[in-house]
Amino acid sequence: MKESEIKRSKVLDVLSIYVPSFFNMLGMAIVSPILPIFALSFDVSFALASLAISMYAFGRFLADIPVGMTADRVGRKRVMLVGAAILAVMALLNANARGFWEFLAYRFIQGVGASMWMTGRQTLLADILKPEERGRILGYFQTFNLIGQSAGPTIGGIVAALWGLQATFYFFSLTAAITFLLTLVWVQEPKNLKQRKKGEDHFSPETVKRLLSNRTYAMACLATFTVFFMRTGIISTMVPLYADIVLHLSSAEIGTVVSYATLINLALAIPVGYAIDYFGRKPMIVRSLLVTTLAAFVFPMTSDYFQISLACALLGVGTSGAGQAPLALATDATINEPHGLSMGIYRLFGDVALVVGPILVGVIADNSGLRTPFYFVAAIILVNAVLLALFAKETYQRRQRKKETMKDTKD
């Protein structure tokens, strides 16, 4: 590939893009079901136990932009390697923490490590992927992430049952070490990166203003904020609460309900990736947001397991392109900008939503009941869809390119 001077093949893509991402996501997901339980072992309140998740998200939030800038200065691979090493070491320290606040400190640093690996990975993808393959490759990337995300909680639950809660952190450390080794061996740094970024790798208000003044990029950032807000506010928080308190479903039923959205995501990630390249980023994002809006409106109208399962399946259809389409749009729109900084800001929007989403919908639920948050989130998603349709510009559409080529041939 001329722009990045990286020789790529399908095998190298699998080894350098997909497999490390799978192990990285698998490790994070392995500890997810036991984090609150492990935190409670320090004899703290439920509110304090929830900080085990929030502190990790806060670490990611604070690190996103500095990490992006560092990736532009020292390279993507170095940032990814340090991030994977931090994840591995902090997981070991998590398992052996002697107090709750010590445990939280390790979780915070772990969030920084996660930001380093994931921001570095996204920045490198922005460097090496051509516009005509961006949706497809990101579709495969999302599929491997989802496989790790889906398998992780099950593996974590089995590990905890067999060897105790601490063992899940040891497994997390192992997957992070594997991620480090795969990154070290297979990930390649673009050879002409420093030359291409010379003079553009420093943070400045002018650069940030220029990035956010780019309407298409700004709309992509808003889309990822909305998607993360919906995932943490609706899927992770309100659906389980609504299913438990209003529908009186069992824990097993709630688990399967939530999994339907992920399974639909997994089934559609690759075909949607191809559609993003063919039909364009903008129409796929708008479609995703509109279907997700409909699903959010449907949830509070459900009255049994079957109905809420259908609502989750509809949500899975709506969010099937929610990860890769905004990222493809943001990458296209900033092709001549510092990729590290632009990806850091892009990830910042998602991590802000990760932090505030559960808190905000929880406050609304406390004051207005469990149905109101669904309508609130639906309204946010709908507004985002309208804004994106009005202000974002299409950056790549193979169907339109094909039509133009055919027309030129005829002429």
Kinemage of the C-alpha trace (Angstrom):
@kinemage 1
@onewidth
@group {chain A} dominant
@subgroup {mainchain}
@vectorlist {calphas} color= white
{ca met a 1} P 0.000 0.000 0.000
{ca lys a 2} L 1.659 3.218 -1.141
{ca glu a 3} L 0.367 5.597 1.481
{ca ser a 4} L 1.523 3.554 4.473
{ca glu a 5} L 4.214 1.446 2.778
{ca ile a 6} L 2.864 -1.660 4.512
{ca lys a 7} L 2.646 -4.897 2.571
{ca arg a 8} L -0.670 -6.453 3.480
{ca ser a 9} L -2.331 -9.757 2.818
{ca lys a 10} L -5.427 -11.512 4.096
{ca val a 11} L -3.291 -13.634 6.410
{ca leu a 12} L -1.444 -10.600 7.786
{ca asp a 13} L -4.743 -8.749 8.273
{ca val a 14} L -6.035 -11.676 10.341
{ca leu a 15} L -2.865 -11.899 12.443
{ca ser a 16} L -2.287 -8.165 12.946
{ca ile a 17} L -5.824 -6.724 13.019
{ca tyr a 18} L -8.389 -9.344 13.952
{ca val a 19} L -6.697 -11.860 16.272
{ca pro a 20} L -5.037 -9.338 18.659
{ca ser a 21} L -8.359 -7.469 18.885
{ca phe a 22} L -10.122 -10.726 19.747
{ca phe a 23} L -7.766 -11.503 22.637
{ca asn a 24} L -7.862 -7.908 23.876
{ca met a 25} L -11.664 -7.855 23.962
{ca leu a 26} L -11.832 -11.401 25.372
{ca gly a 27} L -9.717 -10.446 28.379
{ca met a 28} L -11.786 -7.358 29.140
{ca ala a 29} L -14.996 -9.372 28.871
{ca ile a 30} L -13.712 -12.239 31.061
{ca val a 31} L -13.644 -10.021 34.163
{ca ser a 32} L -16.840 -8.094 33.352
{ca pro a 33} L -19.328 -10.407 35.144
{ca ile a 34} L -17.309 -10.616 38.367
{ca leu a 35} L -16.112 -7.015 38.804
{ca pro a 36} L -18.967 -5.823 41.078
{ca ile a 37} L -18.851 -9.099 43.033
{ca phe a 38} L -15.082 -8.881 43.508
{ca ala a 39} L -15.416 -5.249 44.604
{ca leu a 40} L -18.013 -6.256 47.213
{ca ser a 41} L -15.470 -8.661 48.708
{ca phe a 42} L -13.772 -5.559 50.165
{ca asp a 43} L -16.919 -4.934 52.296
{ca val a 44} L -18.011 -1.773 50.484
{ca ser a 45} L -21.459 -0.496 49.516
{ca phe a 46} L -23.163 -1.224 46.194
{ca ala a 47} L -22.552 2.374 45.121
{ca leu a 48} L -18.821 2.102 45.782
{ca ala a 49} L -18.676 -1.323 44.125
{ca ser a 50} L -19.973 0.236 40.897
{ca leu a 51} L -16.826 2.373 40.800
{ca ala a 52} L -14.932 -0.738 39.686
{ca ile a 53} L -16.481 -0.135 36.254
{ca ser a 54} L -16.656 3.658 36.312
{ca met a 55} L -12.998 4.112 37.308
{ca tyr a 56} L -11.875 2.035 34.331
{ca ala a 57} L -14.030 4.159 32.003
{ca phe a 58} L -12.673 7.329 33.624
{ca gly a 59} L -9.108 6.199 32.932
{ca arg a 60} L -9.974 5.690 29.266
{ca phe a 61} L -11.686 9.074 29.134
{ca leu a 62} L -8.695 10.996 30.515
{ca ala a 63} L -6.188 9.142 28.337
{ca asp a 64} L -7.841 9.305 24.897
{ca ile a 65} L -6.484 12.623 23.610
{ca pro a 66} L -2.985 12.391 25.209
{ca val a 67} L -2.694 8.850 23.857
{ca gly a 68} L -3.696 9.990 20.367
{ca met a 69} L -1.080 12.738 20.463
{ca thr a 70} L 1.548 10.273 21.693
{ca ala a 71} L 0.683 7.890 18.846
{ca asp a 72} L 1.390 10.707 16.381
{ca arg a 73} L 4.731 11.450 18.059
{ca val a 74} L 6.249 8.040 18.812
{ca gly a 75} L 4.251 5.693 16.598
{ca arg a 76} L 1.178 3.508 16.851
{ca lys a 77} L 2.861 0.194 17.616
{ca arg a 78} L 4.805 1.492 20.625
{ca val a 79} L 1.642 2.910 22.158
{ca met a 80} L -0.192 -0.378 21.595
{ca leu a 81} L 2.634 -2.406 23.154
{ca val a 82} L 2.769 -0.224 26.265
{ca gly a 83} L -1.023 -0.385 26.539
{ca ala a 84} L -1.091 -4.193 26.343
{ca ala a 85} L 1.721 -4.412 28.935
{ca ile a 86} L -0.210 -2.132 31.303
{ca leu a 87} L -3.327 -4.291 30.931
{ca ala a 88} L -1.360 -7.454 31.740
{ca val a 89} L 0.417 -6.005 34.791
{ca met a 90} L -2.655 -4.251 36.201
{ca ala a 91} L -4.711 -7.445 35.900
{ca leu a 92} L -2.149 -9.241 38.091
{ca leu a 93} L -2.230 -6.382 40.587
{ca asn a 94} L -6.057 -6.394 40.538
{ca ala a 95} L -6.053 -10.017 41.638
{ca asn a 96} L -3.734 -9.283 44.560
{ca ala a 97} L -5.045 -5.897 45.685
{ca arg a 98} L -5.043 -5.571 49.483
{ca gly a 99} L -7.714 -2.901 49.706
{ca phe a 100} L -10.608 -1.408 47.747
{ca trp a 101} L -8.968 1.923 46.930
{ca glu a 102} L -5.833 0.157 45.794
{ca phe a 103} L -8.017 -1.998 43.546
{ca leu a 104} L -9.670 1.134 42.102
{ca ala a 105} L -6.266 2.711 41.399
{ca tyr a 106} L -5.272 -0.355 39.396
{ca arg a 107} L -8.572 -0.244 37.510
{ca phe a 108} L -7.970 3.411 36.630
{ca ile a 109} L -4.488 2.659 35.264
{ca gln a 110} L -5.957 -0.321 33.422
{ca gly a 111} L -8.363 2.064 31.704
{ca val a 112} L -5.388 4.125 30.546
{ca gly a 113} L -3.789 0.962 29.153
{ca ala a 114} L -6.991 0.031 27.352
{ca ser a 115} L -7.135 3.489 25.784
{ca met a 116} L -3.532 3.148 24.619
{ca trp a 117} L -4.074 -0.163 22.866
{ca met a 118} L -7.458 0.651 21.325
{ca thr a 119} L -6.647 4.211 20.256
{ca gly a 120} L -3.355 3.010 18.779
{ca arg a 121} L -5.180 0.240 16.948
{ca gln a 122} L -7.826 2.593 15.512
{ca thr a 123} L -5.164 5.117 14.503
{ca leu a 124} L -3.192 2.441 12.674
{ca leu a 125} L -6.345 1.317 10.870
{ca ala a 126} L -6.905 4.932 9.819
{ca asp a 127} L -3.365 4.894 8.386
{ca ile a 128} L -3.458 1.674 6.401
{ca leu a 129} L -7.032 1.150 5.184
{ca lys a 130} L -8.125 2.397 1.768
{ca pro a 131} L -11.549 4.072 1.539
{ca glu a 132} L -12.910 1.300 -0.704
{ca glu a 133} L -12.108 -1.407 1.892
{ca arg a 134} L -12.643 0.507 5.124
{ca gly a 135} L -16.194 -0.664 5.846
{ca arg a 136} L -15.418 -4.292 4.970
{ca ile a 137} L -12.249 -4.516 7.085
{ca leu a 138} L -13.917 -2.746 10.002
{ca gly a 139} L -16.790 -5.221 9.653
{ca tyr a 140} L -14.425 -8.141 10.172
{ca phe a 141} L -12.702 -6.193 12.961
{ca gln a 142} L -16.053 -5.697 14.706
{ca thr a 143} L -16.899 -9.380 14.278
{ca phe a 144} L -13.761 -10.522 16.076
{ca asn a 145} L -14.407 -7.968 18.821
{ca leu a 146} L -17.955 -9.240 19.251
{ca ile a 147} L -16.830 -12.866 19.389
{ca gly a 148} L -14.427 -11.986 22.202
{ca gln a 149} L -17.055 -9.851 23.907
{ca ser a 150} L -19.629 -12.659 23.699
{ca ala a 151} L -17.327 -15.474 24.827
{ca gly a 152} L -15.638 -13.530 27.624
{ca pro a 153} L -18.420 -13.441 30.254
{ca thr a 154} L -19.110 -17.169 29.845
{ca ile a 155} L -15.419 -18.035 30.203
{ca gly a 156} L -15.109 -15.649 33.143
{ca gly a 157} L -18.068 -17.218 34.914
{ca ile a 158} L -16.661 -20.739 34.459
{ca val a 159} L -13.172 -19.681 35.601
{ca ala a 160} L -14.609 -17.981 38.702
{ca ala a 161} L -16.714 -21.037 39.534
{ca leu a 162} L -13.757 -23.428 39.203
{ca trp a 163} L -10.866 -21.415 40.663
{ca gly a 164} L -12.333 -18.335 42.349
{ca leu a 165} L -12.815 -14.673 41.482
{ca gln a 166} L -9.089 -13.854 41.490
{ca ala a 167} L -8.448 -16.389 38.728
{ca thr a 168} L -10.411 -14.298 36.205
{ca phe a 169} L -7.827 -11.517 36.533
{ca tyr a 170} L -5.029 -14.002 35.904
{ca phe a 171} L -6.799 -15.077 32.709
{ca phe a 172} L -7.197 -11.401 31.768
{ca ser a 173} L -3.464 -10.950 32.289
{ca leu a 174} L -2.794 -13.963 30.057
{ca thr a 175} L -4.936 -12.629 27.201
{ca ala a 176} L -3.242 -9.214 27.516
{ca ala a 177} L 0.166 -10.914 27.319
{ca ile a 178} L -0.949 -12.758 24.174
{ca thr a 179} L -2.160 -9.436 22.738
{ca phe a 180} L 1.267 -7.928 23.506
{ca leu a 181} L 3.111 -10.765 21.740
{ca leu a 182} L 0.852 -10.682 18.680
{ca thr a 183} L 1.238 -6.909 18.455
{ca leu a 184} L 5.017 -7.195 18.807
{ca val a 185} L 5.351 -9.853 16.103
{ca trp a 186} L 2.664 -9.011 13.553
{ca val a 187} L 1.723 -5.323 13.784
{ca gln a 188} L 3.741 -3.135 11.403
{ca glu a 189} L 4.342 0.576 11.811
{ca pro a 190} L 3.855 2.661 8.640
{ca lys a 191} L 7.440 3.412 7.547
{ca asn a 192} L 6.773 6.927 6.325
{ca leu a 193} L 4.592 7.909 9.276
{ca lys a 194} L 6.892 10.513 10.825
{ca gln a 195} L 7.622 12.144 7.482
{ca arg a 196} L 3.925 12.297 6.631
{ca lys a 197} L 3.012 13.728 10.033
{ca lys a 198} L 5.927 16.101 10.468
{ca gly a 199} L 4.768 19.391 11.919
{ca glu a 200} L 1.293 17.999 12.575
{ca asp a 201} L 1.812 15.860 15.643
{ca his a 202} L 1.513 18.562 18.299
{ca phe a 203} L -1.651 19.417 20.182
{ca ser a 204} L -2.928 22.909 19.516
{ca pro a 205} L -6.293 24.647 19.914
{ca glu a 206} L -6.166 25.468 16.211
{ca thr a 207} L -5.906 21.801 15.236
{ca val a 208} L -8.750 20.771 17.553
{ca lys a 209} L -10.886 23.664 16.304
{ca arg a 210} L -10.187 22.692 12.699
{ca leu a 211} L -11.138 19.078 13.395
{ca leu a 212} L -14.390 19.924 15.164
{ca ser a 213} L -15.227 22.551 12.533
{ca asn a 214} L -15.279 19.713 10.015
{ca arg a 215} L -19.005 19.002 10.087
{ca thr a 216} L -18.701 15.478 8.792
{ca tyr a 217} L -16.110 14.537 11.412
{ca ala a 218} L -18.117 16.293 14.147
{ca met a 219} L -21.255 14.362 13.153
{ca ala a 220} L -19.292 11.090 13.245
{ca cys a 221} L -18.116 11.954 16.771
{ca leu a 222} L -21.678 12.769 17.787
{ca ala a 223} L -22.825 9.443 16.343
{ca thr a 224} L -20.297 7.468 18.387
{ca phe a 225} L -21.322 9.426 21.504
{ca thr a 226} L -24.953 8.487 20.856
{ca val a 227} L -24.121 4.836 20.219
{ca phe a 228} L -22.078 4.486 23.426
{ca phe a 229} L -24.744 6.385 25.384
{ca met a 230} L -27.379 3.971 24.092
{ca arg a 231} L -25.262 0.875 24.789
{ca thr a 232} L -24.434 1.786 28.373
{ca gly a 233} L -27.712 3.517 29.150
{ca ile a 234} L -30.129 1.108 27.460
{ca ile a 235} L -28.465 -2.298 26.927
{ca ser a 236} L -26.269 -2.390 30.018
{ca thr a 237} L -28.500 -0.505 32.459
{ca met a 238} L -32.166 -0.062 31.595
{ca val a 239} L -32.971 -3.332 29.811
{ca pro a 240} L -31.830 -5.500 32.749
{ca leu a 241} L -33.615 -3.257 35.257
{ca tyr a 242} L -36.838 -3.104 33.233
{ca ala a 243} L -36.790 -6.870 32.617
{ca asp a 244} L -36.262 -7.554 36.320
{ca ile a 245} L -38.519 -5.009 38.028
{ca val a 246} L -41.331 -4.542 35.486
{ca leu a 247} L -41.425 -7.874 33.634
{ca his a 248} L -40.197 -10.015 36.560
{ca leu a 249} L -37.902 -12.121 34.381
{ca ser a 250} L -35.333 -14.466 35.882
{ca ser a 251} L -31.595 -13.780 35.749
{ca ala a 252} L -31.174 -16.451 33.080
{ca glu a 253} L -33.943 -14.907 30.954
{ca ile a 254} L -32.450 -11.427 31.319
{ca gly a 255} L -29.076 -12.760 30.230
{ca thr a 256} L -30.500 -14.306 27.067
{ca val a 257} L -32.535 -11.192 26.273
{ca val a 258} L -29.436 -8.981 26.353
{ca ser a 259} L -27.452 -11.512 24.320
{ca tyr a 260} L -29.907 -11.370 21.406
{ca ala a 261} L -28.742 -7.877 20.431
{ca thr a 262} L -25.093 -9.003 20.480
{ca leu a 263} L -25.851 -12.141 18.442
{ca ile a 264} L -27.669 -10.100 15.778
{ca asn a 265} L -24.721 -7.671 15.735
{ca leu a 266} L -22.384 -10.590 15.223
{ca ala a 267} L -24.446 -12.057 12.380
{ca leu a 268} L -24.734 -8.743 10.516
{ca ala a 269} L -21.320 -7.153 11.162
{ca ile a 270} L -19.630 -8.464 8.004
{ca pro a 271} L -22.490 -7.901 5.490
{ca val a 272} L -23.083 -4.437 6.971
{ca gly a 273} L -19.356 -3.728 6.553
{ca tyr a 274} L -19.649 -4.448 2.829
{ca ala a 275} L -22.808 -2.283 2.679
{ca ile a 276} L -20.947 0.629 4.274
{ca asp a 277} L -18.474 0.578 1.397
{ca tyr a 278} L -21.096 0.061 -1.298
{ca phe a 279} L -23.992 2.307 -0.222
{ca gly a 280} L -21.897 4.828 1.713
{ca arg a 281} L -21.188 5.716 5.322
{ca lys a 282} L -23.892 8.349 5.770
{ca pro a 283} L -26.970 6.330 4.684
{ca met a 284} L -25.857 3.343 6.769
{ca ile a 285} L -25.404 5.491 9.897
{ca val a 286} L -28.786 7.188 9.420
{ca arg a 287} L -30.436 3.780 8.876
{ca ser a 288} L -28.747 2.438 11.988
{ca leu a 289} L -29.859 5.378 14.111
{ca leu a 290} L -33.461 5.287 12.875
{ca val a 291} L -33.886 1.553 13.535
{ca thr a 292} L -32.253 1.998 16.945
{ca thr a 293} L -34.680 4.857 17.701
{ca leu a 294} L -37.602 2.565 16.892
{ca ala a 295} L -36.206 -0.170 19.142
{ca ala a 296} L -35.760 2.263 22.043
{ca phe a 297} L -39.400 3.353 21.680
{ca val a 298} L -40.573 -0.284 21.622
{ca phe a 299} L -38.846 -1.408 24.833
{ca pro a 300} L -41.160 0.330 27.335
{ca met a 301} L -44.182 -1.106 25.496
{ca thr a 302} L -43.097 -4.717 25.962
{ca ser a 303} L -44.901 -6.865 28.512
{ca asp a 304} L -43.261 -10.306 28.418
{ca tyr a 305} L -40.096 -12.231 27.558
{ca phe a 306} L -41.027 -12.769 23.913
{ca gln a 307} L -41.766 -9.097 23.248
{ca ile a 308} L -38.633 -7.740 24.924
{ca ser a 309} L -36.591 -10.369 23.067
{ca leu a 310} L -37.974 -9.054 19.772
{ca ala a 311} L -37.127 -5.514 20.869
{ca cys a 312} L -33.539 -6.584 21.602
{ca ala a 313} L -33.326 -8.316 18.216
{ca leu a 314} L -34.532 -5.096 16.555
{ca leu a 315} L -31.926 -3.166 18.536
{ca gly a 316} L -29.302 -5.614 17.269
{ca val a 317} L -30.343 -4.876 13.680
{ca gly a 318} L -30.168 -1.147 14.322
{ca thr a 319} L -26.754 -1.213 15.973
{ca ser a 320} L -25.179 -3.672 13.522
{ca gly a 321} L -23.288 -0.877 11.760
{ca ala a 322} L -23.061 1.471 14.719
{ca gly a 323} L -19.438 0.672 15.479
{ca gln a 324} L -17.790 0.640 12.073
{ca ala a 325} L -19.847 3.164 10.041
{ca pro a 326} L -19.138 6.277 12.186
{ca leu a 327} L -15.482 5.236 12.466
{ca ala a 328} L -15.217 4.891 8.685
{ca leu a 329} L -16.847 8.312 8.252
{ca ala a 330} L -14.543 9.944 10.829
{ca thr a 331} L -11.462 8.370 9.237
{ca asp a 332} L -12.448 9.437 5.721
{ca ala a 333} L -13.195 12.985 6.849
{ca thr a 334} L -9.766 13.421 8.507
{ca ile a 335} L -7.561 11.740 5.928
{ca asn a 336} L -5.158 14.725 5.878
{ca glu a 337} L -5.254 15.375 9.628
{ca pro a 338} L -3.067 13.895 12.416
{ca his a 339} L -4.661 10.467 12.752
{ca gly a 340} L -3.665 9.951 16.380
{ca leu a 341} L -5.266 13.178 17.576
{ca ser a 342} L -8.374 12.763 15.423
{ca met a 343} L -8.913 9.192 16.659
{ca gly a 344} L -8.230 10.282 20.251
{ca ile a 345} L -10.934 12.951 20.060
{ca tyr a 346} L -13.273 10.505 18.337
{ca arg a 347} L -12.801 7.944 21.119
{ca leu a 348} L -13.209 10.675 23.747
{ca phe a 349} L -16.803 11.253 22.638
{ca gly a 350} L -17.603 7.565 23.123
{ca asp a 351} L -15.899 7.371 26.505
{ca val a 352} L -17.729 10.470 27.775
{ca ala a 353} L -20.976 8.674 26.955
{ca leu a 354} L -19.635 5.536 28.651
{ca val a 355} L -19.213 7.506 31.874
{ca val a 356} L -22.361 9.664 31.877
{ca gly a 357} L -24.850 7.298 30.185
{ca pro a 358} L -25.667 4.978 33.119
{ca ile a 359} L -25.639 7.877 35.598
{ca leu a 360} L -28.039 10.052 33.589
{ca val a 361} L -30.566 7.326 32.785
{ca gly a 362} L -30.401 6.214 36.422
{ca val a 363} L -31.303 9.717 37.619
{ca ile a 364} L -34.177 9.890 35.111
{ca ala a 365} L -35.427 6.458 36.224
{ca asp a 366} L -35.335 7.497 39.891
{ca asn a 367} L -37.457 10.572 39.186
{ca ser a 368} L -39.737 9.455 36.325
{ca gly a 369} L -39.908 5.662 36.351
{ca leu a 370} L -38.262 2.932 34.311
{ca arg a 371} L -40.029 3.685 31.024
{ca thr a 372} L -39.003 7.336 30.654
{ca pro a 373} L -35.267 6.699 30.068
{ca phe a 374} L -36.080 4.663 26.952
{ca tyr a 375} L -38.036 7.574 25.451
{ca phe a 376} L -35.280 10.008 26.460
{ca val a 377} L -32.565 7.971 24.740
{ca ala a 378} L -34.795 7.428 21.688
{ca ala a 379} L -35.197 11.197 21.336
{ca ile a 380} L -31.415 11.714 21.524
{ca ile a 381} L -30.819 9.090 18.834
{ca leu a 382} L -33.482 10.574 16.561
{ca val a 383} L -32.051 14.086 16.886
{ca asn a 384} L -28.604 12.696 16.029
{ca ala a 385} L -30.004 10.986 12.912
{ca val a 386} L -31.578 14.246 11.717
{ca leu a 387} L -28.426 16.288 12.370
{ca leu a 388} L -26.240 13.765 10.584
{ca ala a 389} L -28.592 13.637 7.591
{ca leu a 390} L -28.529 17.436 7.347
{ca phe a 391} L -24.881 18.289 8.021
{ca ala a 392} L -22.635 15.306 7.246
{ca lys a 393} L -21.216 14.841 3.756
{ca glu a 394} L -20.806 11.442 2.173
{ca thr a 395} L -17.120 10.553 2.028
{ca tyr a 396} L -17.123 7.341 0.001
{ca gln a 397} L -19.777 5.365 -1.889
{ca arg a 398} L -18.690 2.625 -4.253
{ca arg a 399} L -22.103 2.474 -5.905
{ca gln a 400} L -21.837 6.124 -6.933
{ca arg a 401} L -18.220 5.643 -8.064
{ca lys a 402} L -19.382 2.691 -10.173
{ca lys a 403} L -22.097 4.778 -11.814
{ca glu a 404} L -19.638 7.568 -12.578
{ca thr a 405} L -17.174 5.095 -14.097
{ca met a 406} L -19.871 3.588 -16.314
{ca lys a 407} L -20.967 7.038 -17.429
{ca asp a 408} L -17.392 8.027 -18.281
{ca thr a 409} L -16.994 4.791 -20.255
{ca lys a 410} L -20.122 5.520 -22.283
{ca asp a 411} L -18.996 9.062 -22.977
